[in-house]
Amino acid sequence: MIRWPRKTRNILLYLFIVLILKLKDYILLGFLTAAACRSYSQDIHFSQFNASLLNLSPGYTGMFSGDYRVGAVYRSQWQSVPVSYSTFGLNGERRFKPKWLEKDVIGVGLMLNNDRAGDARYGTTQLYLSGSYIYLGKPDSSLIITLGVNAGWCRVGFDYNKMTFDNQFDGYVYNKTISSGEQFGWTNLNFFDMSLGSVIQYIHSDQHRFSYGVGFQHLTSPIISYQDNDLSRLDFKLTNCFSYSTPIKEKTDIIAEALYTRQGKNYELIPHMSLKYYFDREDNKAILGGLCLRARDAVVVRFGYTNKTLQSGISYDINVSRFNKATNLRGGVEIFVNYIIRLKPGFVARKRFCPVFM
């Protein structure tokens, strides 16, 4: 492996950052143009994808300034039509520094997701344990690189008792006492799942903050079938998340993000841009407002509020797909809250030399 001199690496990194800054407008335009392509998604997802980073990549585990981070997100979609969806997520993380590490940090986390859809309440429950190694590339933490992994238990299924069948029509009305004539070996499936991921964060001149995260999900390709065969599997999923923020005025930052996921033959692209206005930069007291686009599906209006280590947000999807004839442009509402806990350092008494009396 070739090891570049430190000065050469710094020069190359500087040139790369300058190039990104010069091309940022074109990059954003590219994201918006690409969003004109058709896209769909198979997995649990949130419009405010930064609300639940562990769902994007286990590399985000412990990527915060503090000791603990807890969060929750809730999404309710298409309540105006019979196939309504509701999704709920919880996460908790711990960041700590073992004594045997000179400067790097370890992150551990726990994530729970639950999703329900339709009259049969077809649902997904996920419970993942994640861990990451956080490498501080520079002493001032302006460059951070992580490598993470998660593994967990998943369950998918439906409620057979809430389903109706043609055989249960007695000629006049529906009669639930009549046998449906259908046979299900089982209505719930349990499987093991595993993902890998990495995140790179770089802060240039205390003004430009770049972040890129990648996730390689469903590495086990679990079988999802109720017919006792292996023809139906959960496809491998690739997730890419890019984020950039910089001050444009004394009290205003601009935030640009993009999420691109691909799973099997399906893909999803969500570009996002917001403005963050500070009432007090030192205490991170600010409000945010912006828009997301989900290609040929929805325009998402987003608002947020931050105060010190509290981050919260609310969004609403305006459905613009062909399904809007049924939804009348109504999509879904989503809310989230994240909170970082910073422990105060314990008191350590200084050593004092007591005088010796003869």
C-alpha positions as CSV (number, residue, x, y, z in Angstrom):
1,M,0.0,0.0,0.0
2,I,1.4,3.4,-1.0
3,R,1.7,5.9,1.9
4,W,1.5,9.5,0.7
5,P,3.5,12.1,2.7
6,R,1.3,14.1,5.1
7,K,1.9,17.3,3.3
8,T,0.8,15.7,0.0
9,R,-2.3,14.3,1.6
10,N,-3.3,17.7,2.9
11,I,-2.8,19.3,-0.5
12,L,-4.9,16.7,-2.2
13,L,-7.6,17.0,0.4
14,Y,-7.6,20.8,0.1
15,L,-7.9,20.6,-3.8
16,F,-10.8,18.1,-3.4
17,I,-12.7,20.4,-1.1
18,V,-12.1,23.4,-3.3
19,L,-13.4,21.4,-6.3
20,I,-16.6,20.5,-4.4
21,L,-17.2,24.1,-3.4
22,K,-16.8,25.2,-7.0
23,L,-19.2,22.5,-8.3
24,K,-21.7,22.5,-5.4
25,D,-24.4,24.3,-7.5
26,Y,-24.0,21.9,-10.4
27,I,-24.1,18.9,-8.0
28,L,-27.3,20.1,-6.5
29,L,-28.8,20.7,-9.9
30,G,-27.8,17.2,-10.8
31,F,-29.6,15.8,-7.8
32,L,-32.8,17.7,-8.7
33,T,-32.6,16.7,-12.4
34,A,-32.1,13.0,-11.5
35,A,-35.1,13.2,-9.3
36,A,-37.2,13.5,-12.4
37,C,-36.6,9.7,-12.9
38,R,-39.2,7.2,-11.6
39,S,-38.4,5.7,-8.1
40,Y,-39.9,3.4,-5.5
41,S,-38.8,1.9,-2.2
42,Q,-39.3,-1.5,-0.6
43,D,-38.0,-0.9,3.0
44,I,-39.1,1.2,5.9
45,H,-38.2,4.8,5.1
46,F,-38.7,8.3,6.5
47,S,-39.0,11.6,4.6
48,Q,-36.8,13.2,7.3
49,F,-34.1,10.7,6.8
50,N,-31.7,12.6,9.1
51,A,-34.2,11.8,11.9
52,S,-33.2,8.2,12.1
53,L,-29.6,7.9,10.9
54,L,-29.1,4.3,12.1
55,N,-31.7,3.2,9.5
56,L,-29.3,4.6,6.8
57,S,-26.0,3.0,8.0
58,P,-24.6,1.6,11.1
59,G,-21.6,3.9,10.5
60,Y,-23.7,6.7,12.0
61,T,-23.6,4.9,15.4
62,G,-22.0,7.3,17.9
63,M,-21.6,10.1,15.3
64,F,-22.5,13.0,17.7
65,S,-20.9,15.2,20.2
66,G,-21.9,13.9,23.6
67,D,-22.3,10.7,25.7
68,Y,-25.8,9.5,24.8
69,R,-28.3,10.1,22.1
70,V,-31.9,9.0,22.2
71,G,-34.6,9.6,19.6
72,A,-38.0,8.7,18.3
73,V,-39.8,9.2,14.9
74,Y,-43.4,8.6,13.9
75,R,-44.9,8.6,10.4
76,S,-48.6,8.3,9.5
77,Q,-49.3,8.0,5.7
78,W,-52.4,7.8,3.5
79,Q,-55.0,7.9,6.3
80,S,-57.6,9.1,3.7
81,V,-57.5,5.8,1.8
82,P,-58.0,2.2,3.0
83,V,-54.3,1.2,2.7
84,S,-53.0,3.5,5.5
85,Y,-49.5,3.1,6.8
86,S,-48.0,3.9,10.2
87,T,-44.4,3.6,11.1
88,F,-42.6,4.2,14.4
89,G,-38.9,4.1,15.3
90,L,-36.9,4.4,18.5
91,N,-33.1,4.6,18.8
92,G,-30.6,4.9,21.6
93,E,-26.8,5.3,21.4
94,R,-23.8,5.4,23.6
95,R,-20.4,6.9,22.8
96,F,-17.4,6.1,24.9
97,K,-13.6,6.0,24.9
98,P,-11.9,2.9,26.2
99,K,-8.7,3.3,28.1
100,W,-6.8,1.2,25.5
101,L,-7.6,3.7,22.7
102,E,-5.3,6.7,22.4
103,K,-7.7,9.1,20.6
104,D,-10.4,7.1,18.8
105,V,-13.9,6.4,20.1
106,I,-16.4,3.5,20.2
107,G,-20.1,3.8,19.5
108,V,-22.9,1.3,20.4
109,G,-26.6,1.6,19.6
110,L,-30.0,-0.1,19.7
111,M,-32.7,0.5,17.2
112,L,-36.4,-0.6,17.1
113,N,-38.7,-0.1,14.1
114,N,-42.4,-1.0,13.7
115,D,-44.5,-0.6,10.6
116,R,-48.2,-1.5,10.0
117,A,-50.2,-1.3,6.7
118,G,-53.7,-2.0,5.4
119,D,-56.7,-3.8,6.9
120,A,-54.8,-7.0,7.5
121,R,-52.2,-5.0,9.5
122,Y,-49.3,-6.4,7.5
123,G,-46.3,-5.3,9.6
124,T,-42.6,-5.3,10.1
125,T,-40.8,-5.3,13.4
126,Q,-37.0,-4.8,13.5
127,L,-34.7,-4.8,16.5
128,Y,-31.0,-4.1,15.7
129,L,-27.9,-3.8,17.8
130,S,-25.1,-1.8,16.2
131,G,-21.5,-0.9,16.9
132,S,-19.0,1.4,15.3
133,Y,-15.3,2.3,15.5
134,I,-14.9,6.1,15.2
135,Y,-11.4,7.1,13.8
136,L,-10.4,10.7,14.5
137,G,-8.3,11.5,11.5
138,K,-7.1,14.8,12.9
139,P,-6.5,15.9,16.5
140,D,-9.1,18.7,16.1
141,S,-11.7,16.2,14.9
142,S,-12.2,18.0,11.6
143,L,-11.9,14.7,9.9
144,I,-13.8,11.7,11.2
145,I,-14.1,8.2,9.6
146,T,-16.3,5.5,11.0
147,L,-16.8,1.8,10.3
148,G,-20.0,0.2,11.7
149,V,-21.9,-3.0,11.7
150,N,-25.4,-4.0,13.0
151,A,-27.2,-7.3,13.4
152,G,-30.7,-8.1,14.6
153,W,-34.0,-9.9,14.6
154,C,-36.8,-9.1,12.2
155,R,-40.4,-10.2,12.0
156,V,-42.9,-9.8,9.2
157,G,-46.5,-10.9,9.2
158,F,-50.2,-10.2,9.0
159,D,-53.4,-10.7,11.0
160,Y,-55.4,-13.4,9.3
161,N,-58.5,-12.7,11.5
162,K,-58.9,-9.3,9.9
163,M,-59.1,-10.7,6.4
164,T,-62.3,-11.6,4.5
165,F,-62.8,-14.0,1.6
166,D,-65.4,-14.7,-1.1
167,N,-66.2,-18.1,0.4
168,Q,-67.5,-16.3,3.5
169,F,-70.4,-14.7,1.6
170,D,-73.5,-16.8,2.3
171,G,-75.5,-15.3,-0.6
172,Y,-76.9,-12.4,1.4
173,V,-74.2,-11.0,3.7
174,Y,-70.7,-11.7,4.9
175,N,-70.6,-14.5,7.5
176,K,-67.4,-14.8,9.5
177,T,-68.4,-18.2,10.8
178,I,-68.1,-19.8,7.4
179,S,-64.7,-21.3,6.6
180,S,-62.6,-19.1,4.2
181,G,-61.3,-22.2,2.4
182,E,-57.8,-20.7,2.6
183,Q,-54.9,-22.4,4.3
184,F,-51.8,-20.7,5.7
185,G,-48.9,-22.6,7.1
186,W,-48.0,-19.6,9.1
187,T,-48.7,-15.9,9.1
188,N,-45.5,-14.6,10.7
189,L,-41.9,-15.0,9.7
190,N,-38.8,-14.4,11.8
191,F,-35.3,-13.9,10.3
192,F,-31.8,-12.7,11.0
193,D,-30.5,-9.6,9.3
194,M,-27.1,-7.8,9.1
195,S,-25.7,-4.6,7.6
196,L,-22.3,-2.8,7.3
197,G,-21.6,0.9,6.8
198,S,-19.2,3.8,6.9
199,V,-19.3,7.5,7.3
200,I,-16.8,10.2,6.4
201,Q,-17.2,13.7,7.9
202,Y,-14.9,16.7,7.1
203,I,-15.1,20.3,8.3
204,H,-13.2,22.8,6.2
205,S,-12.1,26.1,7.8
206,D,-14.9,25.8,10.4
207,Q,-17.3,26.9,7.7
208,H,-18.0,24.0,5.3
209,R,-19.2,20.7,6.8
210,F,-19.3,17.7,4.5
211,S,-20.7,14.3,5.4
212,Y,-21.1,11.1,3.3
213,G,-22.5,7.9,4.7
214,V,-22.9,4.5,2.9
215,G,-24.8,1.5,4.1
216,F,-24.8,-2.1,2.8
217,Q,-28.0,-3.6,4.1
218,H,-29.7,-7.0,4.1
219,L,-26.4,-8.8,3.6
220,T,-28.0,-12.1,4.6
221,S,-30.7,-11.9,1.8
222,P,-33.3,-13.4,4.1
223,I,-36.2,-15.4,2.7
224,I,-39.6,-13.7,2.9
225,S,-42.2,-16.3,1.9
226,Y,-45.3,-17.9,3.3
227,Q,-45.3,-20.8,0.8
228,D,-42.2,-22.6,2.2
229,N,-39.9,-21.8,-0.7
230,D,-36.9,-19.6,-1.2
231,L,-38.1,-17.8,-4.4
232,S,-38.9,-14.6,-2.4
233,R,-36.0,-12.9,-0.7
234,L,-35.4,-9.5,0.7
235,D,-33.1,-7.8,-1.8
236,F,-29.7,-6.3,-0.9
237,K,-30.0,-2.6,-0.3
238,L,-27.4,0.1,-1.0
239,T,-27.9,3.5,0.8
240,N,-26.0,6.7,0.1
241,C,-26.4,9.9,2.1
242,F,-24.7,13.2,1.3
243,S,-24.9,16.3,3.5
244,Y,-23.4,19.8,3.2
245,S,-23.9,22.9,5.3
246,T,-22.3,26.3,5.5
247,P,-23.2,29.8,6.9
248,I,-24.5,32.2,4.3
249,K,-25.2,35.1,6.7
250,E,-24.3,35.9,10.3
251,K,-27.5,34.1,11.6
252,T,-28.3,31.8,8.7
253,D,-27.0,28.5,7.4
254,I,-27.9,26.6,4.3
255,I,-28.2,22.8,4.4
256,A,-28.2,20.6,1.4
257,E,-28.8,16.8,1.6
258,A,-29.5,13.9,-0.7
259,L,-30.5,10.3,0.0
260,Y,-30.1,7.7,-2.8
261,T,-31.1,4.1,-2.1
262,R,-31.2,1.1,-4.4
263,Q,-32.9,-2.2,-3.6
264,G,-33.2,-4.8,-6.3
265,K,-34.7,-3.1,-9.4
266,N,-36.1,-0.2,-7.4
267,Y,-34.5,3.0,-6.3
268,E,-35.3,6.2,-4.5
269,L,-33.7,9.6,-4.6
270,I,-34.6,12.4,-2.2
271,P,-32.9,15.7,-2.5
272,H,-33.4,18.2,0.3
273,M,-32.6,21.8,1.0
274,S,-33.3,23.9,4.1
275,L,-32.4,27.2,5.7
276,K,-31.5,27.3,9.4
277,Y,-32.0,30.6,11.2
278,Y,-30.2,31.1,14.6
279,F,-31.6,33.1,17.5
280,D,-28.4,32.1,19.4
281,R,-25.6,30.2,17.7
282,E,-23.8,29.5,20.9
283,D,-26.8,27.6,22.3
284,N,-27.8,26.2,18.9
285,K,-31.2,27.8,19.3
286,A,-32.6,27.9,15.8
287,I,-35.6,27.2,13.4
288,L,-35.4,25.4,10.1
289,G,-37.5,25.3,7.0
290,G,-37.1,23.6,3.6
291,L,-38.3,21.2,1.0
292,C,-37.7,17.6,-0.1
293,L,-38.6,15.9,-3.4
294,R,-39.4,12.3,-3.7
295,A,-39.3,11.6,-7.5
296,R,-42.8,11.3,-9.0
297,D,-44.3,10.7,-5.6
298,A,-44.3,13.6,-3.2
299,V,-43.2,17.1,-2.4
300,V,-42.2,17.2,1.3
301,V,-42.5,20.4,3.4
302,R,-40.2,20.3,6.4
303,F,-39.8,22.5,9.6
304,G,-37.6,22.0,12.5
305,Y,-36.4,23.4,15.8
306,T,-33.1,23.0,17.7
307,N,-32.1,24.1,21.1
308,K,-28.7,23.1,22.5
309,T,-28.6,19.3,22.2
310,L,-32.3,19.0,21.3
311,Q,-33.3,18.5,17.6
312,S,-36.9,18.1,16.4
313,G,-38.8,18.3,13.2
314,I,-42.1,17.9,11.5
315,S,-42.9,17.3,7.8
316,Y,-45.8,16.7,5.5
317,D,-45.9,14.8,2.2
318,I,-48.0,16.4,-0.6
319,N,-48.7,13.4,-2.8
320,V,-48.2,14.2,-6.5
321,S,-48.1,10.7,-7.9
322,R,-51.0,9.1,-10.0
323,F,-52.4,7.9,-6.7
324,N,-53.4,11.5,-5.9
325,K,-56.8,10.9,-7.4
326,A,-57.5,8.8,-4.4
327,T,-55.5,10.9,-1.8
328,N,-56.5,14.3,-3.1
329,L,-52.8,15.4,-2.7
330,R,-52.8,14.2,1.0
331,G,-49.8,12.1,1.8
332,G,-48.4,11.7,5.3
333,V,-47.3,13.6,8.4
334,E,-44.1,12.8,10.2
335,I,-42.6,14.0,13.5
336,F,-39.3,13.3,15.2
337,V,-37.2,14.3,18.2
338,N,-33.6,13.6,19.1
339,Y,-31.8,14.5,22.3
340,I,-28.1,14.3,23.1
341,I,-27.0,13.9,26.8
342,R,-23.6,15.2,27.9
343,L,-22.4,14.0,31.2
344,K,-20.5,16.3,33.4
345,P,-16.9,15.1,34.1
346,G,-16.5,13.7,37.6
347,F,-14.4,15.5,40.2
348,V,-10.8,14.4,40.4
349,A,-8.9,15.7,43.4
350,R,-5.5,17.0,42.7
351,K,-2.6,15.3,44.5
352,R,-1.2,17.3,47.3
353,F,2.0,16.7,49.3
354,C,1.4,16.9,53.0
355,P,4.1,18.5,55.0
356,V,6.2,16.2,57.2
357,F,6.3,17.2,60.9
358,M,9.2,16.0,63.0
